[in-house]
Amino acid sequence: MILSHRIRLVPTAAQQAYFTRACGVARFSYNWALAEWRRQYHAGEKPSEVALRRSLNAIKDEQFPWMREVTKNAPQQAIKNLGRAYANFFDDRKKYRRGEIAWKYVRVPKFKKKGHRDGYRADNGPDKVHPDALRVLGKRAKLPVIGWVRMREEVRFAGRILSVTISRQADAWFASFSIEVDHEPEVRTDETVVGVDLGITSLATLSDDTPNVPAPKPLRRYLKKLERLNRAFSHKQRGSRNRAKAKTKLARLHRRIADIRADTLHKLTTSLKRYRTILVEDLNVAGMLANRHLSRAIADVGFFEFGRQLQYKAAMAGSVVIVADRWYPSSKLCSTCGEKNEHLSLSERSWTCASCGTCHDRDQNAALNLARYPESWPGSACGAEGAGGEESLTVKPAA
Ligand SMILES: [Zn+2]
C-alpha cells in the first residue's frame, strides 16, 4: 500500500532559494510541454508525455542550460504531471459526452502561473545505482542535489520512500512523501455497518446513534477574520510594503484554515474505520454539489481527499468502503417504509413521509438509507463496490 505524509520543512535560506529555482524549472517545463502538446495536436500529430520528455531532454542542455542547476527530476516529473492532467481531461470529456457531468467540471490542462501551487517532485525511482537518492533520518530528509533538509516532525510510516513533492504554501515549504508500506490488513469478525451522509449543517451524519460530527468551530471565527484581512489587503496601495505585509498575513491565515479543515477530515475518516462496512454516497456526485450544498470543511478540503483518506484507513483496519450507486436516492427514500419522496427539495431539512407518517431529519434519513444500501437498491448485489482504489473514489477535488 502506498501512503503519503506531508511534513513542514525548516529549510535554510540557500535551500529555500533552491526550492524556488526547482519550482521555476518545473513550472517552465510544464508550460513548455503544454504549449508543445497543443501545437502538435493542432498540427494533427499525436502528442504524448513520453515523447515530450524525450524532446525536452534533447534540447535542454543547449536551450535551457539553467535547468541543470536543479534535479533532473523537476522537469521530468512536471511533464509526467501534464500527461496525467491530460489523462484526467480525456476521462472527464468522456463523462461529459455520456452526459454524466457538465462541461464546467471538465478539467482542461492550463498554463501554470508563478506563485500559484508552486511545487516540484523528485523520485527515488528504480535507480539501481543510487537507490537512496531520497532518504529520511529522524527529523531530516535527504533530497537530490541539495542534500539534508530539516523537518518539523518525523515521517510516520515505515517503508521505502518512492517520491517526494516539495511545495510552497504561503511562506512555508512542505515535503509530501509517498511511502510504500508493507501491511497485513486486520482480520475483522465484527459485523458493524455504518451509513455516512456528508452534510451541510454537520460535517457527517452517521446512521447509528453516534452524535453528528460538527463542522469545526474555529473555522467560522477564522473565516470572519479572513474577510477582514481580504478587505484590508485590497485597500493597500499596489506595490507598497504594507500591501506585501498584508499579503503574507492573508496567506498565513489561508494556511491555518486549510490545516483546520485537513485536521477535521482526518479525525472524521479515522473515526469511521471502527466500522467493518462503511457506506458512503457517490462522491463524484457529492463533489459537484460541494460548494453550494455541503459543509465548507469538506467541500474545501476536497472529496478526493476524503475518499483517499477513508480508503487507505479502511484498508489498514480491514474495513470495506462501499460507494452507493450515483442514482441511489438516499435523501428521498423513507428509511421506515421505503416510499420515495419525489418532491423533496435541497432546502428541506426535515420532512414527513406521506405514506407512513414518519418524521425524518434529512441527514439522518439519508445515512440510514446508505447503511441499508446493499439490500434496498436494485442491482446493487453485483454493483456494490468494495475497497481497493476503484475509479469511483478518484473524484474531482472541490475548488
Ligand atoms: Zn414512510
Residues whose N, C-alpha, C, O or C-beta is under 5 A from the ligand:
A	BS01	ZN	C334 T336 C337 G338 E339 C353 S355 C356 G357
